[in-house]
Amino acid sequence: MRYNVVFVCLDTFRWDLLNHRAPWTVSLPHLDALRRNSVEFMQAFGEGQPTIPMRRAYFTGERSFPWRFDYDTEGLWPTGRGWHKIPPTQPTLAEILLDQGYQTGLISDTYHMFKPTMNFTRGFLSYEFIRGYESDNFRSGQLPHDALTPYVRDPDPRQHPVLTQYLLNTRDRVTEADWLTAQVFGRAIQWVADHRAAEPFMLWVDSFGPHEPWDPPRAYVDPIYGAYHGIEFIYPYGMREADLSAAEAARVRHLYLGYLTFVDHWVGQLVDSLKAHGLWDGTVVVLLNDHGTELLDHGRFSKHPSHLFSHNTQLIWSVRHPQYPQRQEESALVQSHDLFPTMLDLLHVAHPPVAGHNVWPGSAVAPRPWIVTGWGNYAAVRDSQWNYIVNFEHPDIDERLYDLRNDPQELLDAAPHRADVVQQMRQRLEEFLGAALPVQLPDTVHPSVAPIRRYYRSTVSQDKADAGFV
């Protein structure tokens, strides 16, 4: 039997919240029901972060980090390290499955995938780009003079270009169905209906939600966490605890948690559609994310390359397969580029050798004793006890070590007290990179002269510009 497969990738969805291991409570009934009958990889981490490197590894089975490619990214924003197209020599998951007779479809509002030069639609027989998330240059015009007032202290559009673009994009929303997440899953539900007699099929549903702006329908927030009457900082990128009152910080967190519940509802709608069309028993459902985010865990909201902590880098990877009906938790260290060979082998589809491993339970591949994650000019080496984080270009500036057994929240730098472990982890990274630190990688980030990028560079905070993405 050839199974259908539906991938659901949720941007910025924290693993510990999905597994109800975070300090905060969130309602996820549909995801919980899906996971109760899934094989779940409990120690999965990205190999190269964030958005585009992650999806490239998912699609190709090849590592993005260490950064090494020099491709045309002229006009692309952002142009962070590893932020480029899929190399033409690397076949994609969709291309291989299409060649094997699968109907392949991509539905997404993750707008970075559809930018010029990115070429992430290769192998998809059909694809739909749902426009308007974050700073997607979708709609222009002028907002009412007070449009920013509910969301920022200083409502000057020049100081908030990303939020301004988002509000332009979403200014005509009326009902829940108008939210971008609802549109993505609504189109996925229609795609399933259209292909119910066209098996086997592979559908990749890529929801940029719950990425910032954290702006879910308030029906998923207020009845659970209470009404609120202050400024709603829906785009809290880089905001620190000192920037907010206790009530404001709590509201930001509640907006994110409510967004997770909103996403959960729509995942449930997609699952229900598979069941309604009699496809459930013949379909593998794979739940993924690309990274998590911070909720003041280390004094700030959102993510940053230097914060290679588990709440940012740990992956959701859950597989509901009709032949494996019982929940099973796998504890081996696995990474994003393992998805490609694992899923193709599980579907009994041949593929070329890749850097990733088939990590399905019972495979012959020995578990990795340690893994490496790269983000910008930072890298982390993680094993069962330690997480070593370093600026690989300037290790003398930033080199840290966290004891995961005694400090699971990664709050205390153990480097000053465990020089022996620091040396061991540093040697592992040097072995991986093939050179002693400091290391300069051969990739090139091309500066763009596009007016929109100049505008963003002139207005966005330096902290965000240094991070290399929006």
Secondary structure, 3 states (H helix, E strand, C coil): CCCEEEEEEECCCCHHHHCCCCCCCCCCHHHHHHHCCCEEEEEEECCEECHHHHHHHHHHCCCCCCCCCCCCCCCCCCCCCCCCCCCCCCCCHHHHHHHCCCEEEEEECCHHHHCCCCCCCCCCCEEEECCCCCCCCCCCCCCCCCCCCCCCCCCCHHHCHHHHHHHHHCCCCCCHHHCHHHHHHHHHHHHHHHCCCCCCEEEEEEECCCCCCCCCCHHHCHHHHCCCCCCCCCCCCCCEHHHCCHHHHHHHHHHHHHHHHHHHHHHHHHHHHHHHCCCHHHEEEEEEECCCCCECCCCEECCCCCCCCHHHHECCEEEEECCECCCEEEEEEEEHHHHHHHHHHHCCCCCCCCCCCCCCCCCCCCCECCEEEEECCEEEEECCCEEEEEECCCCCCCEEEEECCCCCCCCCCCCCCCHHHHHHHHHHHHHHHCCCCCCCCCCCCCCCCCHHHHHHHHHCCHHHHHHCCC
